[in-house]
Amino acid sequence: MSDLAVGDDGVTRCPWPGSDPLYLDYHDTEWGHPVLSDAGLYERVALEGFQAGLSWITTLRKREAFREVFAGFDPATVSRFGDREVGRLLDDARIIRNQAKIRAAINNASRTLDLSAEFGSVAGFLAGYVDLTHAAPVSLADIPAVTEASKSLSKDLKSRGWSFVGPTTMYALMQAVGLVNDHLEGCHARAASDEQRRAWSSV
């Protein structure tokens, strides 16, 4: 049985955004669409790391504050953050103040630069994990939390020094940036996501 929901706007979509306008916009226009820039992909990895153990909407509501304090998620700038910046971030109540996650985000900025230098871009590295044949889930029960691909991605990134990139977090990243398409069958956003994520094939 499908878990599709019909919103107040009459649109059929995945049920998880509920009725929150911010969440609905994220679902409709961003989730499952390709992200190809280094800064954009670094941001997604960082935010998925901050989300670990929390709800995604909590992180999403803090996104603009994160962008402000993390210099627009410019990896070159964040890679130079030191103890003073860590202290500043820990004092900022607008973001998720977890020292381990903050230090992981700073570490991953440097790792972003390394990966981009090696592969030409972070997208160039991630393109090897694109699955354009991923079966459309019918219900939320059909969507895994971890896959062999996310385990492989996690292992690869950890071997390169990345932090807070466990298999579950990496599958959430894969969903978010269109490496897979987990919009439910019948969701209005699924077809657009499928069409746009073909951009990965040109990376």
Secondary structure in CASP SS format (residue, H / E / C, confidence):
PFRMAT SS
TARGET T0000
AUTHOR 0000-0000-0000
METHOD secondary structure of the structure
MODEL  1
M C 1.00
S C 1.00
D C 1.00
L C 1.00
A E 1.00
V E 1.00
G C 1.00
D C 1.00
D C 1.00
G C 1.00
V C 1.00
T E 1.00
R E 1.00
C C 1.00
P C 1.00
W C 1.00
P C 1.00
G C 1.00
S C 1.00
D C 1.00
P H 1.00
L H 1.00
Y H 1.00
L H 1.00
D H 1.00
Y H 1.00
H H 1.00
D H 1.00
T H 1.00
E C 1.00
W C 1.00
G C 1.00
H C 1.00
P C 1.00
V C 1.00
L C 1.00
S C 1.00
D H 1.00
A H 1.00
G H 1.00
L H 1.00
Y H 1.00
E H 1.00
R H 1.00
V H 1.00
A H 1.00
L H 1.00
E H 1.00
G H 1.00
F H 1.00
Q H 1.00
A C 1.00
G C 1.00
L C 1.00
S C 1.00
W H 1.00
I H 1.00
T H 1.00
T H 1.00
L H 1.00
R H 1.00
K C 1.00
R H 1.00
E H 1.00
A H 1.00
F H 1.00
R H 1.00
E H 1.00
V H 1.00
F C 1.00
A H 1.00
G H 1.00
F H 1.00
D C 1.00
P H 1.00
A H 1.00
T H 1.00
V H 1.00
S C 1.00
R C 1.00
F C 1.00
G C 1.00
D H 1.00
R H 1.00
E H 1.00
V H 1.00
G H 1.00
R H 1.00
L H 1.00
L H 1.00
D C 1.00
D C 1.00
A C 1.00
R C 1.00
I C 1.00
I C 1.00
R C 1.00
N C 1.00
Q H 1.00
A H 1.00
K H 1.00
I H 1.00
R H 1.00
A H 1.00
A H 1.00
I H 1.00
N H 1.00
N H 1.00
A H 1.00
S H 1.00
R H 1.00
T H 1.00
L H 1.00
D H 1.00
L H 1.00
S H 1.00
A H 1.00
E H 1.00
F H 1.00
G C 1.00
S C 1.00
V H 1.00
A H 1.00
G H 1.00
F H 1.00
L H 1.00
A H 1.00
G H 1.00
Y H 1.00
V C 1.00
D C 1.00
L C 1.00
T C 1.00
H C 1.00
A C 1.00
A C 1.00
P C 1.00
V C 1.00
S C 1.00
L H 1.00
A H 1.00
D H 1.00
I C 1.00
P C 1.00
A C 1.00
V C 1.00
T C 1.00
E H 1.00
A H 1.00
S H 1.00
K H 1.00
S H 1.00
L H 1.00
S H 1.00
K H 1.00
D H 1.00
L H 1.00
K H 1.00
S H 1.00
R C 1.00
G C 1.00
W C 1.00
S C 1.00
F C 1.00
V C 1.00
G C 1.00
P H 1.00
T H 1.00
T H 1.00
M H 1.00
Y H 1.00
A H 1.00
L H 1.00
M H 1.00
Q H 1.00
A H 1.00
V C 1.00
G C 1.00
L C 1.00
V C 1.00
N C 1.00
D C 1.00
H C 1.00
L C 1.00
E C 1.00
G C 1.00
C C 1.00
H C 1.00
A C 1.00
R H 1.00
A H 1.00
A H 1.00
S H 1.00
D H 1.00
E H 1.00
Q H 1.00
R H 1.00
R H 1.00
A H 1.00
W H 1.00
S H 1.00
S H 1.00
V C 1.00
END
